[in-house]
Every structure is written in structure tokens, then in C-alpha cells.
Amino acid sequence: MPAEKATIKDAGQIHRLVNFFADRSEMLPRSLAEIYENIRDFFVAREDDQVIACAALHVAWSDLAEIKSTAVAEEYQRKGYGARLIEACLKEAKELGIETVFSLTYQPGFFAKMRFQEVDKMTLPRKIWTECYRCPKFPDCDEVALVYKVEV
Ligand SMILES: CC(C)(COP(=O)(O)OP(=O)(O)OC[C@H]1O[C@@H](n2cnc3c(N)ncnc32)[C@H](O)[C@@H]1OP(=O)(O)O)[C@@H](O)C(=O)NCCC(=O)NCCS
């Protein structure tokens, strides 16, 4: 199934999917309120009307957006769903005219496959760190930063 824009009805399933991995400290948790507020950022993939994968493109500045909350249900991993969702986010960034897309992740190998380049976290602008105060790991961040240059 291709990646589609999420609808408000997907929020509950996105919440369960993301927090399944967050409970295992594999990604950051998201509240249902945050998902509702940012529902327009999300793409989903479905099987049998169930959300089995999600990813979000969040605009940070005129030339910068972040890919967040990338999750694929365990039984559907390594089947190309993650790649399709990232491609959908990158296509939207291009349509918006945003030149740089970044990710902070515990899965740098996956993003490297998607042609992202690893960078020093400190090269990313301070503005993006506002969320970090809420992270259970703050200030001992062990996420890896990767960026993708969009041809706009
Ligand atoms: C990381 C994750 C999103 C990957 O999604 P996926 O649907 O399994 O990935 P895909 O099948 O689309 O893989 C695309 C490519 O990346 C590779 N890949 C997938 N996961 C990888 C990983 N963890 N490390 C290195 N490469 C990886 C695949 O082999 C594939 O390469 P290929 O094109 O040469 O065959 C998924 O495993 C997941 O949801 N994990 C748990 C949550 C998580 O860690 N999210 C990351 C946000 S911090």
C-alpha cells in the first residue's frame, strides 16, 4: 500500500504505534494531543484498514524540516513501508520548497539507506532543541543526526 496523508481518525492508531516503540526506548513518545495538533504532518500506510506504519514531516524554519515519529509495526518491517513513508515526506518537502530535511534517530542505518548523511548534532540550529527538554534522556542525547539535501 502507498503512503497516504493521515486523517484525524488515524490519530489513535498512530499513538499506539509510536508509543509501542517509545515504551521500549526506541523512539520518543508522543501524546495523543500532540498527534492531533500535528496530524497534518503525518503520512500513514495501511493494511486491512489498520495503520501499520507512520512518519511525519514537521516544518521547523524556511529552509528546514524534520522527519519525526517514523514507525513500522514489527510484523511489517523490512518490507519497504518505512522507505515509502520517508519518500513521501521528502516529496512534500520538495513541494514546499524546503532545502534541508533532518532526522534525529536511533536508526541511522535506515536513514543512511534513504540517502541521508550523518552530521554533528551541534550543526543543527538551536531552535530544534526545544522538544529535547521533554525527552526522558535529556541532556544525555544519544540520537544520531542525519540530513538530506532536497533539490528544490
Ligand atoms: C526503522 C524502521 C522505521 C525501518 O522501517 P522498515 O519498513 O523496516 O524499512 P524498509 O523495509 O523500508 O527498509 C528500507 C531500507 O533500509 C534498510 N533498513 C531498514 N531498517 C534498517 C535498520 N534498522 N538499519 C539499517 N538498515 C535498515 C532495509 O534493509 C532497506 O534497504 P534495501 O533497500 O537495501 O533493501 C522500522 O524498523 C521501525 O519502525 N523500527 C522501530 C521504530 C524506530 O526505530 N523508528 C526509527 C525512528 S527513531
PDBQT file of the ligand as one rigid body, heavy atoms in Angstrom, charges set to zero:
ROOT
HETATM    1  C1  LIG A 201      13.464   1.805  11.342  1.00  0.00    +0.000 C 
HETATM    2  C2  LIG A 201      12.164   1.440  10.637  1.00  0.00    +0.000 C 
HETATM    3  C3  LIG A 201      11.294   2.699  10.525  1.00  0.00    +0.000 C 
HETATM    4  C4  LIG A 201      12.506   0.914   9.217  1.00  0.00    +0.000 C 
HETATM    5  O1  LIG A 201      11.303   0.673   8.502  1.00  0.00    +0.000 OA
HETATM    6  P1  LIG A 201      11.163  -0.577   7.524  1.00  0.00    +0.000 P 
HETATM    7  O2  LIG A 201       9.832  -0.519   6.889  1.00  0.00    +0.000 OA
HETATM    8  O3  LIG A 201      11.507  -1.810   8.282  1.00  0.00    +0.000 OA
HETATM    9  O4  LIG A 201      12.320  -0.282   6.462  1.00  0.00    +0.000 OA
HETATM   10  P2  LIG A 201      12.296  -0.631   4.900  1.00  0.00    +0.000 P 
HETATM   11  O5  LIG A 201      11.842  -2.027   4.699  1.00  0.00    +0.000 OA
HETATM   12  O6  LIG A 201      11.530   0.420   4.171  1.00  0.00    +0.000 OA
HETATM   13  O7  LIG A 201      13.833  -0.526   4.566  1.00  0.00    +0.000 OA
HETATM   14  C5  LIG A 201      14.393   0.368   3.600  1.00  0.00    +0.000 C 
HETATM   15  C6  LIG A 201      15.883   0.049   3.515  1.00  0.00    +0.000 C 
HETATM   16  O8  LIG A 201      16.502   0.314   4.776  1.00  0.00    +0.000 OA
HETATM   17  C7  LIG A 201      17.098  -0.869   5.308  1.00  0.00    +0.000 C 
HETATM   18  N1  LIG A 201      16.856  -0.857   6.763  1.00  0.00    +0.000 N 
HETATM   19  C8  LIG A 201      15.677  -0.973   7.401  1.00  0.00    +0.000 A 
HETATM   20  N2  LIG A 201      15.861  -0.889   8.732  1.00  0.00    +0.000 NA
HETATM   21  C9  LIG A 201      17.192  -0.697   8.918  1.00  0.00    +0.000 A 
HETATM   22  C10 LIG A 201      17.988  -0.541  10.073  1.00  0.00    +0.000 A 
HETATM   23  N3  LIG A 201      17.466  -0.550  11.299  1.00  0.00    +0.000 N 
HETATM   24  N4  LIG A 201      19.326  -0.368   9.909  1.00  0.00    +0.000 NA
HETATM   25  C11 LIG A 201      19.890  -0.366   8.659  1.00  0.00    +0.000 A 
HETATM   26  N5  LIG A 201      19.148  -0.503   7.518  1.00  0.00    +0.000 NA
HETATM   27  C12 LIG A 201      17.831  -0.668   7.661  1.00  0.00    +0.000 A 
HETATM   28  C13 LIG A 201      16.383  -2.021   4.622  1.00  0.00    +0.000 C 
HETATM   29  O9  LIG A 201      17.173  -3.177   4.576  1.00  0.00    +0.000 OA
HETATM   30  C14 LIG A 201      16.137  -1.434   3.237  1.00  0.00    +0.000 C 
HETATM   31  O10 LIG A 201      17.339  -1.495   2.485  1.00  0.00    +0.000 OA
HETATM   32  P3  LIG A 201      17.358  -2.045   0.965  1.00  0.00    +0.000 P 
HETATM   33  O11 LIG A 201      16.593  -1.014   0.186  1.00  0.00    +0.000 OA
HETATM   34  O12 LIG A 201      18.790  -2.129   0.604  1.00  0.00    +0.000 OA
HETATM   35  O13 LIG A 201      16.653  -3.359   0.998  1.00  0.00    +0.000 OA
HETATM   36  C15 LIG A 201      11.412   0.312  11.385  1.00  0.00    +0.000 C 
HETATM   37  O14 LIG A 201      12.292  -0.781  11.577  1.00  0.00    +0.000 OA
HETATM   38  C16 LIG A 201      10.835   0.724  12.738  1.00  0.00    +0.000 C 
HETATM   39  O15 LIG A 201       9.734   1.232  12.793  1.00  0.00    +0.000 OA
HETATM   40  N6  LIG A 201      11.590   0.478  13.831  1.00  0.00    +0.000 N 
HETATM   41  C17 LIG A 201      11.106   0.748  15.176  1.00  0.00    +0.000 C 
HETATM   42  C18 LIG A 201      10.912   2.218  15.442  1.00  0.00    +0.000 C 
HETATM   43  C19 LIG A 201      12.151   3.008  15.116  1.00  0.00    +0.000 C 
HETATM   44  O16 LIG A 201      13.269   2.671  15.487  1.00  0.00    +0.000 OA
HETATM   45  N7  LIG A 201      11.942   4.102  14.371  1.00  0.00    +0.000 N 
HETATM   46  C20 LIG A 201      13.018   4.969  13.898  1.00  0.00    +0.000 C 
HETATM   47  C21 LIG A 201      12.808   6.347  14.403  1.00  0.00    +0.000 C 
HETATM   48  S1  LIG A 201      13.972   6.780  15.675  1.00  0.00    +0.000 SA
ENDROOT
TORSDOF 0
